[in-house]
Amino acid sequence: MKTIILAAGEGRRLRPFTENKPKCMVLFQEKPIIDYIINTTDDNDLRDISIISGYKEDVLRKYIKEKHEDKKISLHHNSHYKNTNMVYTLFCAEDLLDGTSDVIISYADIIYNKEILNQLMKAEDNIAIVVDKDWEKLWQLRMDNPLDDAETMKFDDQGSVSELGKKPKSYEEIEGQYIGLIKISKNVIKEVKKFYYSLDRKKIYDGKDFNNMYMTTFLQLLIDTGFKVRPVMINGGWLEIDSVEDLDKLQDYKW
C-alpha cells in the first residue's frame, strides 16, 4: 500500500510561520505537522511514502533527507503550485497511480492518530474517505460559527456518500466532516485516472477552473458519475492546522 501526502500549499493563512518553510513544516506542539503524518504512517507499517511538494520545495527536501533518512520517502514536485490546487497536485505524481497497489492520500495540514489511519487501511471499499461524526467539537474550538467553515456531508440509503463539500444552509446537511484522508483501491485507480483526464479543462467546477478544482469537487464528480464513495466514520482523534488562529486555539487540544 502506498501513501501520498499532498504538501504543495503555501499556507498563506499561516503567515508569518510559512515565510521560510512550507505549510506542512509549521510547528504544532513543538513538532512539524509533516512529522506527525510520517510517524503515524510508519506506526501502521506503511513504508512506501511519497510527498508532493510545491512551495519551498528545497526546504522540505532538505528536511526530509536529514530527519527521515531512514525511511523510504520519495519527493515529487508541483512546479505550478501557485496556480493550482489539491487535485492537480495529486496528478503531478500520476505514475504512482499505476494500479499495482492501494493508495492512501493524505492532506499535509492534518494530524490524526494511528487508529484512524488503521481504520482507513482496513476499508474494503474501492474509494473510502474518513468522515468525523463528532466534528462540531473541533469546529467550535476553531471558530465562532462552525457553519461558516463546515461543508455538507450527506449519505444515501446504502450509507454511501451522496454529497460533500458544499456550503451548508443548516446543520441538518452535515452528517459529518471529511477530514482530508482518502483510500483508493488498486481495482479502480486506473478508472479514476481515466475519469480525471476525461474532464473538460475549460469548464468551471464549483467556481474554480480545472487546475484549481477542490478535492471535494472531484470526489463529488466521481460520485455523480457512478463511483461509490464510502465513509470511514470516526469520532474525533484528529485536527487541522489551517490558520494562525488554529495554531493558537488548538495548542492544548488532545486528539
Backbone torsions as a table, in degrees:
resi	resn	phi	psi	omega
1	MET	NA	132.2	-179.9
2	LYS	-97.4	153.7	173.3
3	THR	-122.1	128.2	176.6
4	ILE	-117.7	123.7	179.7
5	ILE	-107.8	121.4	-176.9
6	LEU	-88.8	101.8	-170.0
7	ALA	-127.5	39.9	-176.4
8	ALA	-90.4	-13.4	-170.6
9	GLY	-67.2	150.2	178.4
10	GLU	-80.2	-33.8	-177.2
11	GLY	70.8	50.9	-177.3
12	ARG	-62.8	-30.8	179.9
13	ARG	-76.3	-4.2	177.5
14	LEU	-106.2	11.6	174.0
15	ARG	-61.7	142.0	8.6
16	PRO	-90.0	5.3	-174.2
17	PHE	-69.7	-14.9	179.3
18	THR	-110.2	18.7	177.8
19	GLU	-62.4	-39.0	-173.5
20	ASN	-121.6	8.9	179.1
21	LYS	-154.0	158.2	-179.6
22	PRO	-71.7	163.2	-178.3
23	LYS	-53.6	-40.3	-175.7
24	CYS	-68.8	-11.6	-179.8
25	MET	-102.3	3.2	175.6
26	VAL	-62.5	137.9	-178.4
27	LEU	-77.9	132.2	171.2
28	PHE	-128.2	122.2	-174.5
29	GLN	49.8	45.8	172.4
30	GLU	70.4	18.1	178.4
31	LYS	-140.9	138.3	177.9
32	PRO	-59.1	141.5	179.9
33	ILE	-54.6	-41.4	-177.3
34	ILE	-60.7	-30.4	179.1
35	ASP	-65.6	-39.5	177.7
36	TYR	-59.7	-43.9	-177.5
37	ILE	-66.6	-47.1	-179.9
38	ILE	-62.3	-42.6	-178.9
39	ASN	-66.7	-39.6	177.6
40	THR	-65.7	-39.8	176.1
41	THR	-61.9	-45.1	179.4
42	ASP	-64.0	-39.1	179.2
43	ASP	-62.5	-23.1	178.5
44	ASN	-99.3	16.0	177.2
45	ASP	60.3	30.7	172.8
46	LEU	-94.5	108.3	-170.6
47	ARG	-102.3	-15.3	-177.6
48	ASP	-97.8	92.7	-173.6
49	ILE	-113.3	132.7	175.0
50	SER	-125.2	135.0	177.4
51	ILE	-115.6	129.0	176.5
52	ILE	-101.2	111.3	-175.2
53	SER	-93.5	174.2	176.4
54	GLY	-156.9	-93.9	178.1
55	TYR	-61.9	133.5	178.9
56	LYS	52.4	45.3	-178.2
57	GLU	-57.8	-38.5	-178.0
58	ASP	-64.8	-36.9	179.0
59	VAL	-66.7	-44.1	179.6
60	LEU	-66.2	-43.9	-179.7
61	ARG	-59.9	-45.3	179.7
62	LYS	-62.4	-42.3	-179.1
63	TYR	-65.1	-46.0	-179.7
64	ILE	-62.2	-41.6	-179.9
65	LYS	-63.2	-39.9	-177.5
66	GLU	-81.3	-41.6	-173.3
67	LYS	-86.3	-33.2	-173.2
68	HIS	-124.3	37.2	-177.5
69	GLU	-64.4	-19.4	-179.1
70	ASP	-83.2	-4.7	-176.5
71	LYS	-110.3	154.9	177.6
72	LYS	-85.4	90.4	-179.2
73	ILE	-124.7	122.6	176.1
74	SER	-107.2	146.7	178.8
75	LEU	-112.7	132.8	173.2
76	HIS	-116.5	165.0	-172.9
77	HIS	-134.5	133.8	170.7
78	ASN	-99.4	97.8	-176.8
79	SER	-72.4	-12.6	179.8
80	HIS	-105.9	29.7	-174.1
81	TYR	-57.7	-28.7	-177.9
82	LYS	-67.0	-26.0	-173.5
83	ASN	-122.3	21.5	-178.0
84	THR	-138.2	175.8	-178.6
85	ASN	-132.5	-165.3	-169.9
86	MET	-55.5	-47.1	-174.9
87	VAL	-65.0	-45.3	176.7
88	TYR	-58.2	-43.3	179.3
89	THR	-59.0	-44.9	179.2
90	LEU	-56.6	-44.3	-176.0
91	PHE	-81.6	2.1	168.5
92	CYS	-71.0	-15.0	177.7
93	ALA	-124.1	44.3	-175.6
94	GLU	-63.2	-21.0	177.5
95	ASP	-63.0	-23.0	177.6
96	LEU	-74.8	-20.6	-178.4
97	LEU	-93.8	59.8	-172.6
98	ASP	-99.0	0.3	177.6
99	GLY	81.1	10.8	179.6
100	THR	-87.8	-18.0	179.3
101	SER	-157.3	161.2	174.1
102	ASP	-65.1	155.5	-177.4
103	VAL	-130.0	129.1	169.9
104	ILE	-95.3	131.3	177.5
105	ILE	-117.7	124.9	-177.4
106	SER	-125.1	135.7	167.2
107	TYR	-65.9	160.2	-176.0
108	ALA	-105.2	7.8	177.7
109	ASP	-116.2	21.7	177.9
110	ILE	-121.6	150.5	176.7
111	ILE	-124.8	131.2	-176.2
112	TYR	-144.5	152.1	-178.0
113	ASN	-79.0	165.3	-173.2
114	LYS	-67.7	-25.5	179.5
115	GLU	-66.7	-36.4	178.4
116	ILE	-63.4	-47.3	179.4
117	LEU	-63.6	-38.3	179.4
118	ASN	-63.6	-40.6	176.3
119	GLN	-59.7	-44.0	-179.5
120	LEU	-65.3	-41.7	179.2
121	MET	-59.0	-35.5	-176.7
122	LYS	-80.2	-13.2	-179.2
123	ALA	-60.4	131.6	-177.1
124	GLU	-97.2	4.1	-178.7
125	ASP	-76.3	156.0	178.7
126	ASN	-66.4	-40.0	174.2
127	ILE	-133.2	124.9	179.9
128	ALA	-131.7	143.3	176.1
129	ILE	-129.6	149.3	178.9
130	VAL	-85.7	129.8	-178.2
131	VAL	-127.4	127.2	-179.4
132	ASP	-93.0	115.4	176.8
133	LYS	-72.0	-29.1	-175.2
134	ASP	-98.8	33.3	-172.9
135	TRP	-62.3	-31.8	-171.0
136	GLU	-63.1	-32.5	179.0
137	LYS	-58.8	-45.8	179.8
138	LEU	-69.6	-42.2	-178.0
139	TRP	-65.1	-34.9	179.2
140	GLN	-67.4	-29.6	175.6
141	LEU	-72.5	-33.4	-172.5
142	ARG	-85.2	-28.5	-173.1
143	MET	-152.3	159.1	-177.2
144	ASP	-68.0	-42.4	-179.6
145	ASN	-122.9	100.8	-177.6
146	PRO	-53.9	-30.2	-179.0
147	LEU	-65.6	-21.8	-179.5
148	ASP	-65.1	-28.9	-174.4
149	ASP	-117.7	-23.1	-177.5
150	ALA	-66.1	159.2	179.2
151	GLU	-124.4	158.7	-179.4
152	THR	-66.2	151.7	171.5
153	MET	-151.5	114.1	-179.6
154	LYS	-128.7	149.2	179.7
155	PHE	-118.9	150.6	176.7
156	ASP	-88.1	-174.2	-175.7
157	ASP	-65.0	-21.9	179.1
158	GLN	-93.1	-0.2	178.7
159	GLY	88.3	3.9	176.0
160	SER	-81.7	158.3	178.0
161	VAL	-70.7	128.5	177.4
162	SER	-107.8	-26.2	178.7
163	GLU	-152.9	141.5	173.9
164	LEU	-155.6	158.4	170.8
165	GLY	82.1	4.0	179.0
166	LYS	-91.0	168.2	175.8
167	LYS	-80.0	118.1	-177.3
168	PRO	-77.9	146.1	174.7
169	LYS	-92.1	-23.5	-179.3
170	SER	-155.3	169.1	179.2
171	TYR	-66.3	-21.9	-179.9
172	GLU	-64.1	-21.0	179.9
173	GLU	-88.7	3.4	-177.1
174	ILE	-119.9	99.4	177.6
175	GLU	-94.3	8.0	-180.0
176	GLY	157.4	174.6	177.0
177	GLN	-124.2	129.5	172.3
178	TYR	-66.6	131.0	-172.1
179	ILE	-98.7	-11.7	-179.2
180	GLY	106.4	25.7	177.7
181	LEU	-127.6	128.8	-175.5
182	ILE	-133.1	147.3	168.3
183	LYS	-126.6	129.8	175.6
184	ILE	-118.6	125.1	-179.7
185	SER	-71.2	148.4	177.0
186	LYS	-60.4	-20.9	-179.1
187	ASN	-66.4	-26.1	-175.6
188	VAL	-122.9	0.9	-175.9
189	ILE	-57.0	-45.1	-178.7
190	LYS	-66.1	-34.0	176.8
191	GLU	-67.0	-39.9	178.5
192	VAL	-63.6	-42.9	177.0
193	LYS	-61.2	-45.9	-179.6
194	LYS	-60.2	-40.9	179.1
195	PHE	-64.1	-43.6	179.3
196	TYR	-57.2	-46.8	-177.1
197	TYR	-75.7	-9.5	176.8
198	SER	-87.8	-11.9	-176.6
199	LEU	-70.2	147.8	179.3
200	ASP	-73.2	114.9	-177.1
201	ARG	-74.7	-10.5	179.6
202	LYS	-96.2	-5.4	-176.3
203	LYS	-82.7	157.3	174.8
204	ILE	-99.5	131.4	-176.7
205	TYR	-118.0	109.7	-177.6
206	ASP	49.8	44.2	176.4
207	GLY	83.0	2.6	-178.0
208	LYS	-121.2	147.7	174.2
209	ASP	-72.7	171.4	-173.0
210	PHE	-53.9	-45.8	-176.1
211	ASN	-70.1	-17.5	-179.6
212	ASN	-108.9	16.0	179.4
213	MET	-58.1	135.6	175.6
214	TYR	-72.2	153.5	175.9
215	MET	-63.8	-38.4	178.4
216	THR	-63.6	-34.6	176.5
217	THR	-63.9	-44.3	179.7
218	PHE	-63.7	-42.1	177.8
219	LEU	-62.4	-40.5	178.5
220	GLN	-64.6	-39.6	177.2
221	LEU	-62.7	-40.2	176.6
222	LEU	-61.3	-45.0	179.0
223	ILE	-60.7	-46.9	-177.5
224	ASP	-65.2	-23.4	179.4
225	THR	-85.4	-14.9	177.8
226	GLY	121.8	-4.9	175.3
227	PHE	-70.7	139.3	175.8
228	LYS	-89.6	125.0	174.9
229	VAL	-114.4	118.4	-175.5
230	ARG	-105.2	142.9	178.6
231	PRO	-87.3	140.9	166.3
232	VAL	-102.7	107.0	-170.9
233	MET	-84.6	134.5	177.8
234	ILE	-131.2	167.7	174.5
235	ASN	-124.3	85.3	-178.3
236	GLY	71.6	-160.1	-179.9
237	GLY	92.5	16.1	-177.5
238	TRP	-155.9	171.7	173.3
239	LEU	-157.5	165.3	179.5
240	GLU	-124.7	134.9	176.2
241	ILE	-112.3	99.7	-175.2
242	ASP	-118.2	-10.6	-175.4
243	SER	-152.8	167.5	175.2
244	VAL	-60.9	-35.4	178.8
245	GLU	-63.9	-39.0	176.0
246	ASP	-60.3	-45.8	179.5
247	LEU	-56.8	-42.7	-177.4
248	ASP	-71.9	-49.0	-173.0
249	LYS	-76.3	-23.0	-174.6
250	LEU	-104.3	6.4	-176.0
251	GLN	-57.0	-33.0	-179.0
252	ASP	-103.6	9.4	-176.5
253	TYR	-71.9	133.4	178.1
254	LYS	-103.3	113.9	-179.7
255	TRP	-104.6	NA	NA
